[in-house]
Structure formats: C-alpha cells, structure tokens
C-alpha cells in the first residue's frame, strides 16, 4: 500500500476468517486472540502445530463460501493464485481483506503493523511495508514508554466506565475529567496513593461527590 490510514478495530465479536493454516496464519491467529478476538475461523487442508487451540478449524481447500458471515478476512496461504481469489472474492463482498504475500494487482486493503502491548496500551508501527524495519522501530520504542502513563492507561479501564455512568455529569464535564486524568497531578495521585484515591480526586476536581467509593483504596 502506498498510503495507509491507521485505526484500531474492536475484534471482540467480529467474525474473522483466515485462509491458510501455516506459520503465517498461526501468527495472525495469535495476534487476533491477544487483541480479544473470540470468533476466529481458520480454513486450510492442513494446520501448523503453531495454530492455537482457541480458533475454529475447517479442514477444506478454499472456496468462496468460506467468506460467508465474515467481518474481516486474511489471505494467508502460500499459493499466490489462491490469495488472488480470496482478495477478489472479499472485494466483491465489500469485506476488508489482508494479504500476507505481495501483489501489485490484488494487494488487499490493509496491512498488520508490528505491535507491542503493555496492559491497556498498544503501540503499532508500520514502515512502508517493511516488517523487519517496523519490528526494529517497535523494539526501540517499547523500552522508552513512560511507566506512569502505562499505569494511568490501565487505570482508565476502571475509571472510564465510572465517569460515563455518572448521569449528573454533562458532556463538557466528562471531557474535562478525562482531560484532567492526563495531568501530572493525576498521575502523581495514582502513583503515590492508588486507584481509589484517584477516583475520589477526579470527582473532587469537579466538585462532585464520590460517596460510594467504587474503587477500594490501596
């Protein structure tokens, strides 16, 4: 791809079809399961031992019917002509498709970046179609991530639903609370006093009581 628009897709309940059962397909499966995917189907006459157990396996050669119900498609066979057919069939159905090999004529719609996950934080790196370069950049970036910010990202998993559930808050108030959670003061409260104290602190900033103390103090 000459250009790419980065986005994060919720794959939790999205039906995903991977055509191919080799090591490349196995890596796709592992990455999708790590991202929370629960509906992964792999189609291949044979399967690598690296294909994880948490996916549905269909022991068949590819046919267009295998894309029925798919929300995302991966063409990961070692036969270019088969990958051509998968991309063509996916395009005809309006499905986003990733192609593991290269093709100027039928390249697919999206690529998968090099990924580093740390709790709630995901860092994705793409480098002009070079997986090796993307992986090197990812490995340089990962150790430089601020541990305090990673801790706050994890805390946001708990705090965001609490803030959104407070019906007395206006939308501008919610936006302001989320903005404050990125401040140095909020990070210091979390680091020094824990998640319960941060929950109290964030509502105190907006003069809103937090009587139920949803998060226990450390």
N, C-alpha and C positions, 0 to 999 in steps of 0.2 A: 504494500500500500504506500502510495506517495504521501498521503495525509491520513491522519487518524484523530478522531475526537475521543478523548478519554472519558470514561464513565464507569460507575460501579453498578452492577446489576444484582438484584436480590434473586438468588437462585434457590431459595429455601424450598419453594413448592413448584418451581418451574420444571416441566418435563424436559430432560436433556437426553439427546441421542448421540452416542459416539459410535461411528462406524470404524471398525478396526479393533483388533484385540492384542496388538503388540505392546512394546515398551512405551511407545509414544502415547498410545491410548491409555495405558496404565497411569502415566504421569498426568494426563488430563483428568482421569478419574480421581486421583489422589488430591489434585488441586481443587476440584469441584467439591469433593466431600469436606475438605478443610474449610471451604467457604460456606458450608452449611447445606449443600445440596442434598436432597432426600429422594429425588426421583431421577436417577441416572440409569439409562439403559445402554448396554454395550452390545453391538451386533458384529459377529465375526464367526467364521467357521472354527477358529481355534483361539485360545486365550493364553496370554503370557501368565506365568505364575505371579507376576507383579500386579496384575489386575486385582484390586482389593475386593474383599468379600461383600462390601456394602453396596453393590450395584447389581442390577438385573442383567442377566446374560441371555442372549438369544443366539444360539449356535446355528446361524444361517449365513449364506452369502448375501450381499446387499441387494435389496430391491426397494423401489420407491415406497412400498407400503410401510417400510420401517420408519419413515418420517411422519407417519400418522400421529397426530397429537403432540408433536414435538414443539417445544418453545425455544429451543436452541440446539444447533447441530454442529458436530465436529466431524470433519472428514479426516480420518487418521489411519487410512490403510497404506500399504506400501506399493500400491498399484496406481499410478497416475490416472489411468483411464477410469478407474472406479471412483477416485476422488473427483475427477471431472464430472462424472454422472451425479455424484452426491451434491456438488455445488450447483449444478444445473437444476436438479430436482428441488433443492431447497430454495433457490431463487424463484422458481416457478410458483412456489407456495408462499412466497413472501417471508421466508424464515431466515434469520441471521445464521450464517454458517462460517465456521473457522476451518481453514485448510492447513494441515500440518506440513505438507510439502509446498513447493513453489510452482506457480504457473502464471504466465503473463496474460493468458486468455481468460482463465477462470480462477482468479486469486482468492475468492472468498471475501467476506465482509469485515472481518475483524481478526486481530492477532491477539495472542495472550502474552502479557508482559512478564518480565522477571519480577517475582513477588517476594517480599519479606513481611511476615506477620509477627506482631508483638502485641498480644492481648487484643484490644479494640482497634489497634492501628494497623493499617495495611499500606505498605509502600510498593508501588508498581512502577517499573521502569521499562521504557521502550527506547530502542536505539536504532532507528532506521532499518528495522528488520534484521538486526544482528543479535541473536540470542546470547552469544558469547560476550559481546560488549555490554549488553543490558545487564547480564549477570555480574560482570565486574563492577559496573556502576552501582548496582544494588548492594553488593558486598562492601563497597566503600561508604555508602550512605548509612547502612544499618547501624554500625557502631557509633555514629555521630548523633543518633536520635536522643533527645533530652529525656531522661528518665522521669522527670517531674511531669512533663507533658504526656508521656505514655500513661503515667498513673492517673492523670486527670481524664484522659480519654476512657480509661477503664471505669472511672467513677461516673462518667456521663451515661454509661449504660444503666445505672441506677437512678441518677438524678433526672435525666430527661423525661422518663415516664411520670415522675412525681410532679415536675413542673407542668407538664401538659395536662395532668389530671386536675390541677387546681382551677376550678371553673371561675373563681373570683378574679383571676388574672386576666387582664386584657392582652391582646396580641402584642402591642408595643411593650408591655411589662415583661412578657415572656422573652421577647427578643433581647431586652435589656439584661434579664437574668442570665441568659445564655452567653451574652457578651461578657458579663462580669466573671463568669466561670473560666474565662481565658486570661484573667488578670493575674499578676504576680501575687497579689494578696490572697486570692482564692487558692492558688497553688500552694502558698505557704500554709494556709489553714489545713488543707488536705494533708500535706506532708507532715506537719507537726502535731495535728490533733485528730486526724482521721475523717472518715466519710460522714459519720454522724454529725460532727461539729461543722463540717462544710455545709451539710443540709440545713442546719439551723442558721448558719452565717448567711447563706444566699437569700433566705427569706427575710432575715433581719435587714438586709440592704434595701429591700423594697418595702419595709415596714409592714410585712405580712407575717403573722404569727405562724409557727410550725408546731402546733400543740401536740400532735400525735407522734412527733419524732420518728418518722417512718424508718429511718436508718439508725440502728443502735450505735451508741458511741463506743469508740475503741477503749 
